């Protein structure tokens, strides 16, 4: 059923469960990162890089998806962070299988869309999201042989393209259009996450999870339904996608059907709580029919300082 609705191999690491907030780290020195652009970073991204990457080379130990999540949780706990990383997938899969961002079965072009929003000059300004993107970009190029020309960076740094609502959605649309069977895609988002009232009826808790673009005050937030409709579902079969969402309320922000939480209780992947297969099929039908209606709702942004 999931292959009909979501043709590509989609995997996501999120920095927290839907009901949790994530953290901005003001000194990532203790995470021992390459840190090319400063001392701040997101806790999720910093922990992930600590596990996968050191001295500009890949850590040689072969890790499973479960290993990565549990080591992230252990490291976050050591640093005093309560957030619980979560792994989601478009396929039911064995969490003991090898973790990798690139994959030998996908020899095509490697593309990335990397978004870091510090909300410079706004209330709730963050400090580490640009550094998350720069550190992860360096990792992708050093370890996975991504090329600069195939990496799209959106940051509110006055140099790169601003991560506005329209620019983010355009970047996602473009990577969907460009990616072909056999390609690898990496998606990174570091910034604020939030939630809004769910009007489609597909959320058990009554809220859609959201990404908060730079211009959210005028353009609104990017709903999980929008990401499912315009990014996840249209990605072609045969494309291998990894997404890292380092933001609050990010557990199900891509609305993927299968989930594993590093909470010490779950032992394997299971269907995402509240996942509504019929609603997903309805969205797929609307894509096929060419319908693209946006819902208006109240905005609730989670602010982390």
C-alpha positions as a printed Julia matrix, in Angstrom:
305×3 Matrix{Float64}:
  0.0    0.0     0.0
  2.76   2.49    0.93
  4.59   1.95   -2.38
  1.44   2.96   -4.26
  1.08   6.13   -2.2
  4.79   6.94   -1.7
  6.77   5.5    -4.64
 10.27   6.46   -3.43
 12.34   5.08   -0.55
 11.87   7.9     1.97
 13.55   7.95    5.4
 13.6   10.69    8.02
 15.47  11.38   11.24
 13.66  13.94   13.37
 15.14  15.69   16.37
 12.12  15.2    18.62
  8.7   13.67   18.96
  5.68  15.71   17.82
  4.98  16.92   21.34
  8.6   17.85   22.11
 10.74  20.89   21.53
 14.28  20.71   20.16
 17.36  22.58   21.3
 19.85  25.07   19.92
 23.36  24.3    21.22
 25.47  27.39   21.86
 28.74  25.48   22.16
 29.14  22.44   19.95
 32.76  21.94   20.96
 31.74  19.08   23.22
 30.22  17.32   20.21
 33.67  17.41   18.49
 32.38  18.59   15.11
 34.36  20.06   12.19
 32.38  23.27   12.92
 33.48  25.39    9.96
 31.44  28.46   10.8
 31.04  29.03   14.49
 30.27  27.48   17.84
 26.5   27.04   17.75
 24.43  24.24   16.25
 21.28  22.18   16.61
 21.4   19.36   19.17
 20.0   16.78   16.73
 22.38  17.66   13.9
 25.35  17.93   16.27
 24.66  14.52   17.78
 24.19  12.89   14.38
 27.43  14.3    13.02
 29.32  13.29   16.14
 28.29   9.7    15.51
 28.89   9.61   11.74
 31.83  11.94   11.17
 35.18  12.9    12.69
 38.3   14.63   11.37
 36.62  15.12    7.97
 36.3   11.36    7.44
 33.55   8.82    7.9
 33.56   6.89   11.14
 34.5    3.38   10.07
 32.16   1.48   12.38
 29.12   0.12   10.54
 25.98   1.24   12.33
 22.36   0.21   11.99
 19.49   2.69   11.92
 18.69   1.7    15.5
 22.34   2.13   16.55
 22.38   5.67   15.17
 19.19   6.68   16.95
 20.16   5.16   20.3
 23.62   6.71   20.18
 22.05  10.07   19.37
 19.72   9.65   22.35
 22.59   8.66   24.66
 24.69  11.62   23.56
 21.8   14.06   23.91
 21.05  12.67   27.36
 24.69  13.1    28.38
 24.5   16.75   27.34
 21.28  17.31   29.28
 18.77  17.28   26.4
 15.49  15.42   26.87
 14.42  15.24   23.21
 13.95  11.74   21.76
 15.09  11.2    18.15
 12.69   9.44   15.84
 13.19   7.46   12.63
 10.4    7.32   10.04
 10.12   5.56    6.71
  7.88   5.12    3.71
  8.46   1.35    4.03
  8.18  -1.04    6.92
 11.81  -1.98    7.49
 14.19  -3.68    9.89
 15.73  -0.97   12.11
 18.77  -3.24   12.52
 19.59  -2.73    8.82
 22.61  -0.57    7.93
 22.24   3.19    8.13
 23.57   5.19    5.21
 22.73   8.44    3.49
 24.02   7.21    0.14
 23.37   3.66   -1.0
 25.25   1.32   -3.37
 22.0    0.3    -5.03
 21.46   3.95   -6.08
 24.4    4.93   -8.32
 22.85   8.04   -9.87
 23.22  11.74   -9.1
 23.36  12.83   -5.47
 21.3   15.93   -4.76
 20.63  17.92   -1.6
 18.32  20.69   -0.43
 19.66  22.21    2.78
 17.72  24.81    4.77
 19.02  26.7     7.79
 17.0   29.55    9.32
 18.33  31.66   12.19
 15.47  34.22   11.87
 18.03  37.01   11.98
 16.57  40.11   13.61
 13.28  38.42   14.53
 11.87  37.45   17.9
 12.97  33.91   18.66
 16.24  34.3    16.73
 18.34  31.12   16.66
 22.11  30.79   16.54
 23.03  27.4    15.14
 20.94  26.63   12.07
 23.4   28.05    9.53
 26.19  26.03   11.11
 24.09  22.86   10.95
 23.78  23.3     7.19
 27.47  24.09    6.7
 28.6   21.16    8.83
 26.23  18.74    7.1
 27.2   20.04    3.67
 30.86  19.41    4.48
 29.99  15.88    5.65
 28.01  15.13    2.48
 30.88  16.29    0.27
 33.7   14.68    2.26
 32.07  11.33    2.92
 29.34  10.83    0.32
 30.85  12.64   -2.66
 28.03  15.14   -3.15
 28.99  17.92   -5.57
 28.51  21.63   -4.88
 26.53  22.1    -8.1
 23.95  19.57   -6.88
 23.48  21.11   -3.43
 20.86  23.84   -2.98
 21.38  25.94    0.17
 18.75  28.27    1.6
 19.89  30.42    4.55
 19.04  33.88    5.88
 22.7   34.9     5.88
 22.62  37.6     3.19
 24.61  35.35    0.85
 22.45  32.37   -0.04
 18.84  32.31   -1.21
 16.47  33.36    1.59
 14.47  30.43    3.07
 11.07  32.0     2.48
  7.9   29.96    2.09
  7.95  30.23   -1.7
 11.69  29.55   -2.01
 11.53  26.47    0.2
  8.59  25.0    -1.69
 10.22  25.85   -5.04
 13.42  24.08   -3.98
 11.45  21.0    -2.96
  9.5   21.06   -6.22
 12.72  21.34   -8.23
 14.45  18.42   -6.51
 11.36  16.29   -7.14
 11.4   17.24  -10.83
 15.15  16.67  -11.21
 15.46  13.35   -9.37
 15.37  10.17  -11.44
 15.39   6.47  -10.55
 18.78   5.55   -9.11
 19.39   9.02   -7.61
 20.09   9.85   -3.97
 18.51  12.87   -2.28
 19.39  14.42    1.07
 17.07  16.98    2.69
 18.03  19.02    5.71
 15.98  21.49    7.73
 17.25  23.35   10.8
 14.95  26.02   12.14
 11.74  26.48   14.09
  8.98  23.92   13.93
  5.42  24.37   15.05
  1.86  23.13   14.78
 -1.47  24.42   13.51
 -5.03  23.19   13.75
 -5.67  20.2    11.48
 -8.53  20.82    9.04
 -8.19  17.64    6.97
 -8.98  15.23    9.8
 -5.88  13.08    9.32
 -4.19  13.95   12.65
 -5.06  12.04   15.8
 -3.98  14.94   18.03
 -5.91  17.5    15.98
 -2.79  19.36   14.8
 -0.65  19.46   11.67
  3.08  19.7    12.31
  4.82  22.52   10.44
  8.07  24.06    9.29
  8.43  27.78    9.97
  9.78  29.69    6.93
 11.55  33.01    7.28
  8.44  34.95    6.24
  5.9   32.91    8.23
  4.3   36.05    9.63
  3.03  37.01    6.18
  3.03  33.71    4.27
  2.14  31.23    7.02
  3.69  27.92    7.94
  4.46  24.88    5.8
  2.14  22.07    6.88
  3.0   18.4     6.97
  0.14  17.87    4.51
  1.88  20.24    2.07
  5.17  18.37    2.43
  3.44  15.03    1.91
  1.55  16.31   -1.14
  4.31  18.28   -2.86
  7.55  16.6    -1.76
  7.05  13.07   -0.51
  4.35  11.63   -2.75
  5.55  13.09   -6.09
  9.14  11.78   -5.67
  9.7    9.11   -8.31
 10.05   5.41   -7.61
 13.68   4.36   -7.46
 14.89   7.49   -5.64
 16.54   7.06   -2.21
 15.74   9.99    0.09
 17.05  10.81    3.56
 15.69  13.79    5.47
 16.95  15.27    8.74
 14.48  17.57   10.5
 16.15  19.44   13.36
 13.21  21.39   14.75
 10.45  21.28   17.34
  7.41  19.04   16.85
  9.15  17.24   13.97
  8.33  13.59   14.66
  5.75  13.19   11.89
  6.35  16.36    9.87
  6.64  14.34    6.63
  3.62  12.16    7.51
  5.52   8.95    6.73
  3.58   5.78    7.55
  6.15   3.9     9.68
  8.02   5.05   12.78
 10.61   3.99   15.35
 11.34   6.06   18.49
 14.58   5.78   20.46
 12.65   5.87   23.74
 14.0    2.61   25.16
 10.58   1.0    24.85
 10.08   0.4    21.15
 12.09  -2.44   19.63
 11.07  -2.15   16.0
  9.28  -0.08   13.4
  5.5    0.17   13.54
  2.75   2.06   11.77
  2.81   5.71   12.77
  0.21   6.53   15.41
 -2.73   8.25   13.8
 -1.51   7.55   10.24
 -4.6    7.62    8.04
 -4.13   5.54    4.91
 -7.44   6.64    3.43
 -6.49  10.31    3.85
 -3.15   9.62    2.15
 -4.93   7.95   -0.76
 -7.25  10.96   -0.97
 -4.24  13.26   -1.21
 -2.78  11.03   -3.92
 -6.05  11.19   -5.84
 -6.0   15.0    -5.61
 -2.44  15.06   -6.98
 -3.46  12.87   -9.9
 -6.53  15.05  -10.49
 -4.38  18.18  -10.4
 -6.15  19.66   -7.39
 -4.01  21.86   -5.14
 -6.12  23.7    -2.62
 -4.55  25.29    0.44
 -6.25  25.36    3.84
 -6.14  28.5     5.98
 -5.71  28.1     9.75
 -4.33  29.63   12.88
 -0.55  29.6    13.27
  1.21  28.43   16.43
  4.99  28.68   16.3
  7.19  26.95   18.82
  9.98  29.38   19.76
 13.25  28.02   21.15
 15.94  30.33   22.38
